Amino acid sequence: MQPTKLLAGFLCGWCVLSAACTSSERPPADRSAVAESVMEVPVIPDEATSAPSSAEVAGEVQERGVTRGLPGGLSSGVFTAQPLTVVLGEVAIRTTKGYYLTAVNGGGRSADPTIITATTAPGPWEQFKITIANPGQVYDKALQTVNGNFVTVVGGGGRTSDVLHSDATQVRDWERFHLTDLAASHPSFHAFQTIKGNFLTAVGAGGKYDNAIHSDAKVINEWERFRVVKCGDPGTGHEYGIMAANGNFLFAQNAGGRSQGTVILNPPTALETKFRLLRQTDGTHAFQTSTGRNFVTALQGGGLVQSYQNPDCGLFEACIGGFSTIFHTDATQVQAWEKFKVIDQGNCTYAIQTTSGFFMGIYKDSTGHMSLTTRRDGAPTPIEKFQLVVYGLGSPVVVQ
């Protein structure tokens, strides 16, 4: 039997004998309980999955007091004192399988477990701030936990045990990352490179309490790719991919400027799935396409359903299928139909509401195609919730 299972069994027995468990322990979520939908669309869970209790993660925490030396003559000193610049506020870091990095206890730990990848619904422990510690430098980013500590890559990388700590109170070399933007090869993903040139690995692409993170990778494969998703206020002027519950993205054909067959669901690309959210004076947002000139329009202010059109033209006739139009992307100024409420759902997901009060959502039509709708006017269900995947976080390019 695995040690974690033995420990879990012991804790369960302890709770029964004492008739009470600590109130700070997260209740387990039933991962088999998926929100009902006649459309049978995969959804992002609403409930936070269980994390280790305070008894499981108990361990001595202390501030590091040793001088660090790095191979290759890298400096181990503290950076020149300067304020940290916070990028975007709170974000969550998601693996390719949809698990999130969790700073156990919200940070402040040097004994395992420190960072795990066992939850599929982000809460406070899964939220980080990406800060710029040394602008213009190759290794310019740091990860700050909800408790205000920084994530440390022990030894600067190259390890498969005692890999990460979360108790640093200032940014030194071991807290610095180069964020590699993978837009060219895997749009919407980033990789975290340590100061020794290794990459962080989410072992098994996530789903682990023990042995969750390594720092010895030399190349970027699936386990080294991460999506950074926004939590809280989306702000203004930032570029996002708008990801639906089934993992596909809103896709503006030709990156905008069209009045037919414009916004559909598609795997991410470098340009067509990139939108800049611009806050308006009334608190709504406009979705600007990557052309920098056009905005998304919800026709009639919402209340429409998209359908896939693929007529049977016969054996030797050319057919061009497509989607009925419920969005345009040819607007060059923001009026009522170009305004959307981006409503924070509290778990790093958002509902998107049109000016007429309808929610954008997804559904599967009778042909099996995933389509969009702006018809629902009640409380949003999981298929009306989206994630904002952060684009363009890359650090300065490494010059060989």
C-alpha positions as CSV (number, residue, x, y, z in Angstrom):
1,M,0.0,0.0,0.0
2,Q,1.3,3.5,-0.8
3,P,2.4,5.7,2.1
4,T,-0.1,8.4,1.1
5,K,-3.0,5.9,1.3
6,L,-1.7,4.7,4.8
7,L,-1.6,8.3,5.9
8,A,-5.0,9.0,4.5
9,G,-6.4,6.0,6.3
10,F,-4.9,7.0,9.6
11,L,-6.3,10.5,9.3
12,C,-9.8,9.2,8.5
13,G,-9.7,6.9,11.5
14,W,-8.5,9.8,13.7
15,C,-11.4,12.0,12.5
16,V,-13.9,9.2,13.4
17,L,-12.4,8.7,16.9
18,S,-12.3,12.5,17.6
19,A,-15.7,13.1,16.0
20,A,-14.4,16.3,14.4
21,C,-11.9,17.3,11.8
22,T,-10.2,20.7,11.4
23,S,-12.5,23.2,9.8
24,S,-9.7,24.4,7.5
25,E,-9.5,21.1,5.7
26,R,-11.0,21.2,2.2
27,P,-14.0,18.9,1.7
28,P,-13.5,16.3,-1.0
29,A,-15.4,16.8,-4.2
30,D,-17.1,13.9,-6.0
31,R,-15.2,14.0,-9.4
32,S,-17.8,11.7,-10.8
33,A,-20.6,14.2,-10.2
34,V,-20.7,16.2,-13.4
35,A,-23.3,19.0,-13.9
36,E,-26.2,17.7,-15.9
37,S,-26.4,18.7,-19.5
38,V,-28.6,17.3,-22.3
39,M,-25.9,18.5,-24.7
40,E,-23.3,16.2,-23.1
41,V,-20.5,18.8,-23.2
42,P,-17.4,18.3,-21.1
43,V,-17.4,20.8,-18.3
44,I,-15.0,22.5,-16.0
45,P,-15.9,21.4,-12.4
46,D,-17.3,24.0,-10.1
47,E,-16.3,22.3,-6.9
48,A,-12.8,22.4,-5.5
49,T,-11.2,19.0,-5.1
50,S,-9.6,17.9,-1.9
51,A,-6.2,19.0,-0.8
52,P,-4.1,17.7,2.0
53,S,-5.4,18.5,5.5
54,S,-3.3,20.4,8.0
55,A,-2.3,17.1,9.6
56,E,-1.0,15.8,6.2
57,V,1.1,18.8,5.5
58,A,2.4,19.5,9.0
59,G,6.1,20.0,9.0
60,E,8.8,22.4,10.3
61,V,8.9,25.7,8.3
62,Q,11.8,28.0,8.7
63,E,13.5,30.8,6.8
64,R,16.5,29.7,4.8
65,G,19.8,30.9,6.3
66,V,22.4,29.4,4.0
67,T,24.4,31.0,1.3
68,R,23.6,29.6,-2.1
69,G,26.1,29.0,-4.9
70,L,25.1,28.2,-8.4
71,P,27.1,26.2,-11.1
72,G,28.7,28.2,-13.9
73,G,29.5,31.2,-11.8
74,L,25.9,32.4,-11.5
75,S,25.4,35.0,-8.8
76,S,23.6,33.9,-5.7
77,G,23.2,37.4,-4.3
78,V,20.0,39.4,-3.7
79,F,18.9,41.6,-6.6
80,T,19.3,45.4,-6.5
81,A,16.4,46.6,-4.3
82,Q,13.5,47.6,-6.4
83,P,9.7,47.2,-6.3
84,L,8.3,44.0,-7.8
85,T,5.9,44.6,-10.7
86,V,2.8,42.3,-10.5
87,V,1.7,41.1,-13.9
88,L,-2.1,40.7,-14.2
89,G,-2.8,40.0,-10.5
90,E,-4.0,36.5,-9.5
91,V,-3.5,33.6,-12.0
92,A,-3.7,29.8,-11.8
93,I,-1.2,27.5,-13.5
94,R,-2.8,24.6,-15.3
95,T,-1.2,21.5,-16.7
96,T,-2.0,19.9,-20.1
97,K,-4.4,17.5,-18.3
98,G,-6.3,20.3,-16.5
99,Y,-4.8,20.0,-13.1
100,Y,-3.5,23.0,-11.2
101,L,-0.4,23.8,-9.2
102,T,-1.2,24.1,-5.5
103,A,0.9,25.9,-3.0
104,V,0.1,23.8,0.1
105,N,-1.1,25.9,3.0
106,G,-0.9,28.9,0.6
107,G,2.9,28.9,0.8
108,G,5.5,29.1,3.5
109,R,6.8,25.6,3.4
110,S,10.2,24.0,2.9
111,A,9.3,20.4,3.7
112,D,7.4,18.2,1.2
113,P,4.6,18.5,0.1
114,T,5.1,22.1,-1.0
115,I,3.7,22.3,-4.5
116,I,1.3,19.6,-5.7
117,T,-0.8,19.0,-8.8
118,A,-3.9,17.2,-7.5
119,T,-6.8,19.5,-8.0
120,T,-8.9,20.3,-11.0
121,A,-10.7,23.4,-9.6
122,P,-8.6,26.3,-8.4
123,G,-9.2,27.9,-5.0
124,P,-7.0,30.3,-3.0
125,W,-4.0,27.9,-2.7
126,E,-3.9,27.6,-6.5
127,Q,-3.7,31.3,-7.1
128,F,-0.3,33.0,-7.7
129,K,0.9,36.4,-8.7
130,I,3.5,36.5,-11.5
131,T,5.9,39.3,-10.6
132,I,8.7,40.9,-12.6
133,A,11.7,41.0,-10.3
134,N,14.3,42.3,-12.7
135,P,12.8,44.0,-15.8
136,G,14.6,43.4,-19.1
137,Q,16.6,40.4,-17.8
138,V,16.2,36.9,-19.3
139,Y,15.2,35.4,-15.9
140,D,12.8,38.1,-14.9
141,K,9.7,36.4,-13.4
142,A,8.9,35.1,-9.9
143,L,5.8,33.3,-8.6
144,Q,4.3,34.6,-5.4
145,T,1.8,32.5,-3.4
146,V,-1.4,33.7,-1.8
147,N,0.5,34.1,1.6
148,G,3.0,36.4,0.0
149,N,5.9,33.9,-0.2
150,F,7.9,33.1,-3.4
151,V,8.4,29.8,-5.1
152,T,12.0,28.5,-4.9
153,V,13.6,26.1,-7.3
154,V,16.0,24.3,-5.0
155,G,19.5,24.4,-6.3
156,G,18.4,26.5,-9.3
157,G,17.0,23.4,-11.0
158,G,18.1,19.9,-12.0
159,R,16.4,17.9,-9.3
160,T,13.8,15.2,-9.0
161,S,13.4,15.3,-5.2
162,D,13.2,18.3,-2.8
163,V,12.4,20.3,-5.9
164,L,10.5,23.3,-4.8
165,H,10.1,25.3,-1.6
166,S,7.5,28.0,-1.0
167,D,8.9,29.9,2.0
168,A,11.1,32.5,0.4
169,T,10.3,36.1,1.5
170,Q,12.4,37.8,-1.2
171,V,13.5,37.1,-4.8
172,R,17.0,35.8,-5.3
173,D,18.3,33.6,-8.2
174,W,16.5,30.4,-7.2
175,E,13.2,32.3,-7.3
176,R,13.7,33.5,-10.9
177,F,12.1,32.0,-14.0
178,H,12.3,32.6,-17.7
179,L,8.8,32.2,-19.1
180,T,9.0,30.7,-22.5
181,D,6.1,31.6,-24.7
182,L,5.2,28.6,-26.9
183,A,3.0,30.6,-29.3
184,A,4.8,29.3,-32.4
185,S,4.5,25.6,-31.5
186,H,1.8,25.3,-28.9
187,P,-0.3,28.4,-28.7
188,S,-1.7,29.3,-25.3
189,F,1.1,27.5,-23.4
190,H,4.1,28.6,-21.5
191,A,7.1,26.8,-20.0
192,F,8.9,27.7,-16.8
193,Q,12.7,27.7,-17.2
194,T,14.9,27.8,-14.1
195,I,18.1,29.8,-13.8
196,K,20.2,26.7,-14.6
197,G,18.4,26.3,-17.9
198,N,16.1,23.4,-16.9
199,F,12.3,23.4,-17.2
200,L,9.7,22.6,-14.6
201,T,7.9,19.3,-15.2
202,A,4.4,18.4,-13.9
203,V,5.0,14.7,-13.5
204,G,2.4,12.7,-15.4
205,A,0.9,16.1,-16.5
206,G,-0.6,16.5,-13.1
207,G,-2.8,14.6,-10.7
208,K,-0.2,14.0,-8.0
209,Y,0.3,14.7,-4.3
210,D,3.7,13.2,-4.1
211,N,6.6,13.6,-6.6
212,A,4.5,16.2,-8.4
213,I,7.2,18.5,-9.8
214,H,10.6,17.9,-11.2
215,S,13.1,20.5,-12.4
216,D,15.6,18.5,-14.4
217,A,14.0,18.6,-17.9
218,K,16.3,19.8,-20.7
219,V,13.6,20.1,-23.4
220,I,9.9,21.1,-23.5
221,N,7.5,18.2,-24.0
222,E,3.9,17.8,-22.8
223,W,4.6,17.7,-19.1
224,E,6.6,20.9,-19.4
225,R,3.8,22.9,-20.9
226,F,1.5,25.0,-18.7
227,R,-1.5,27.3,-19.3
228,V,-1.7,30.4,-17.2
229,V,-5.4,31.3,-16.6
230,K,-6.7,34.5,-15.1
231,C,-8.4,34.7,-11.8
232,G,-10.4,37.7,-10.4
233,D,-10.6,41.0,-12.2
234,P,-9.6,40.6,-15.9
235,G,-8.4,44.2,-16.0
236,T,-8.1,46.0,-19.3
237,G,-5.8,45.9,-22.2
238,H,-4.7,42.3,-21.6
239,E,-4.7,39.6,-24.3
240,Y,-6.5,36.3,-23.6
241,G,-7.6,33.2,-25.3
242,I,-11.2,32.6,-24.3
243,M,-11.5,28.8,-23.5
244,A,-14.8,27.0,-23.3
245,A,-15.6,24.1,-21.0
246,N,-14.7,21.5,-23.7
247,G,-11.1,22.9,-24.1
248,N,-11.7,24.7,-27.4
249,F,-11.3,28.5,-27.9
250,L,-13.3,31.3,-29.4
251,F,-11.9,31.6,-32.8
252,A,-12.2,34.8,-35.0
253,Q,-11.7,33.7,-38.6
254,N,-9.0,35.7,-40.3
255,A,-8.4,37.4,-36.9
256,G,-11.4,39.6,-37.5
257,G,-12.9,42.0,-40.1
258,R,-15.6,39.6,-41.2
259,S,-19.4,39.7,-41.2
260,Q,-20.1,36.0,-42.0
261,G,-19.0,32.8,-40.3
262,T,-16.8,34.7,-37.9
263,V,-16.6,33.4,-34.3
264,I,-16.6,29.7,-33.8
265,L,-15.0,27.1,-31.5
266,N,-11.5,25.8,-32.5
267,P,-8.2,24.6,-31.0
268,P,-6.0,27.6,-30.1
269,T,-3.9,29.4,-32.8
270,A,-1.5,32.2,-32.5
271,L,-3.7,34.9,-33.9
272,E,-7.4,33.9,-34.4
273,T,-7.9,33.0,-30.7
274,K,-6.3,36.1,-29.3
275,F,-8.6,38.8,-27.9
276,R,-7.7,42.0,-26.1
277,L,-10.3,42.8,-23.4
278,L,-10.9,46.6,-23.2
279,R,-12.9,47.9,-20.2
280,Q,-15.5,50.4,-21.1
281,T,-16.7,53.3,-18.9
282,D,-19.8,51.4,-17.8
283,G,-17.7,48.5,-16.5
284,T,-18.4,46.2,-19.5
285,H,-15.6,44.9,-21.8
286,A,-15.2,45.0,-25.6
287,F,-13.4,42.0,-27.2
288,Q,-10.9,43.4,-29.7
289,T,-9.5,40.9,-32.2
290,S,-5.8,40.6,-32.9
291,T,-6.0,42.9,-35.9
292,G,-6.2,45.7,-33.4
293,R,-9.0,47.3,-35.5
294,N,-12.1,45.1,-35.1
295,F,-14.4,44.2,-32.2
296,V,-16.7,41.2,-31.7
297,T,-20.4,41.9,-32.2
298,A,-23.2,39.8,-30.6
299,L,-25.9,40.1,-33.2
300,Q,-29.2,41.5,-31.9
301,G,-27.5,41.8,-28.5
302,G,-27.8,38.0,-28.0
303,G,-30.6,35.5,-28.0
304,L,-29.4,33.5,-31.0
305,V,-28.2,30.0,-31.6
306,Q,-25.4,29.0,-34.0
307,S,-25.9,25.9,-36.2
308,Y,-23.6,24.0,-38.5
309,Q,-24.6,24.2,-42.2
310,N,-23.4,21.3,-44.4
311,P,-25.9,20.7,-47.3
312,D,-25.9,17.4,-49.2
313,C,-24.8,18.6,-52.6
314,G,-24.5,15.2,-54.2
315,L,-21.5,13.0,-55.1
316,F,-19.7,15.3,-57.6
317,E,-20.8,18.8,-56.4
318,A,-18.7,21.0,-54.2
319,C,-20.2,21.8,-50.8
320,I,-19.0,24.5,-48.5
321,G,-20.2,24.0,-44.9
322,G,-20.2,26.7,-42.3
323,F,-21.9,28.1,-39.2
324,S,-24.8,30.4,-39.1
325,T,-23.8,33.8,-38.0
326,I,-24.5,35.0,-34.5
327,F,-21.3,37.1,-34.2
328,H,-19.6,39.5,-36.5
329,T,-16.0,40.8,-36.2
330,D,-16.1,43.8,-38.6
331,A,-17.1,46.5,-36.1
332,T,-14.5,49.2,-35.8
333,Q,-16.1,51.0,-32.8
334,V,-17.8,49.9,-29.6
335,Q,-21.5,50.3,-29.4
336,A,-24.1,48.3,-27.5
337,W,-23.8,45.0,-29.3
338,E,-20.0,45.1,-28.8
339,K,-20.2,45.3,-25.0
340,F,-20.1,42.2,-22.8
341,K,-20.2,41.7,-19.0
342,V,-17.3,39.5,-18.0
343,I,-18.6,38.1,-14.7
344,D,-16.1,36.5,-12.3
345,Q,-17.5,33.2,-11.0
346,G,-14.9,33.0,-8.2
347,N,-13.0,29.9,-9.4
348,C,-11.0,31.3,-12.2
349,T,-13.9,31.0,-14.6
350,Y,-16.1,33.7,-16.1
351,A,-19.6,34.1,-17.5
352,I,-19.9,36.3,-20.6
353,Q,-23.2,38.2,-20.8
354,T,-24.4,40.3,-23.8
355,T,-26.0,43.7,-23.6
356,S,-29.5,42.2,-23.7
357,G,-28.7,39.9,-20.7
358,F,-28.1,36.6,-22.5
359,F,-25.1,34.4,-21.6
360,M,-22.7,33.1,-24.2
361,G,-22.5,29.3,-24.1
362,I,-21.6,26.1,-26.0
363,Y,-23.5,23.1,-27.1
364,K,-23.2,20.1,-29.3
365,D,-25.6,20.0,-32.3
366,S,-27.2,17.0,-33.9
367,T,-24.3,16.6,-36.3
368,G,-21.8,16.4,-33.5
369,H,-20.3,19.8,-34.1
370,M,-19.6,22.1,-31.1
371,S,-21.4,25.4,-31.6
372,L,-22.0,28.7,-29.8
373,T,-25.2,30.2,-28.4
374,T,-26.2,33.5,-26.8
375,R,-29.8,32.3,-25.9
376,R,-29.6,31.4,-22.2
377,D,-30.9,34.2,-19.9
378,G,-30.9,32.3,-16.6
379,A,-28.0,31.7,-14.2
380,P,-24.9,30.4,-16.0
381,T,-24.3,26.6,-16.0
382,P,-20.9,25.0,-16.5
383,I,-21.4,25.2,-20.3
384,E,-21.7,29.0,-20.0
385,K,-18.5,29.4,-18.2
386,F,-15.1,30.2,-19.8
387,Q,-11.5,30.6,-18.8
388,L,-9.3,33.4,-19.8
389,V,-6.0,31.9,-20.9
390,V,-3.2,34.5,-20.6
391,Y,-1.2,35.2,-23.8
392,G,2.1,36.9,-24.2
393,L,3.9,36.4,-20.8
394,G,7.2,35.5,-22.4
395,S,10.4,36.7,-20.8
396,P,13.1,38.4,-22.9
397,V,14.5,36.1,-25.5
398,V,17.6,34.1,-24.6
399,V,20.5,35.2,-26.7
400,Q,22.9,32.4,-27.4
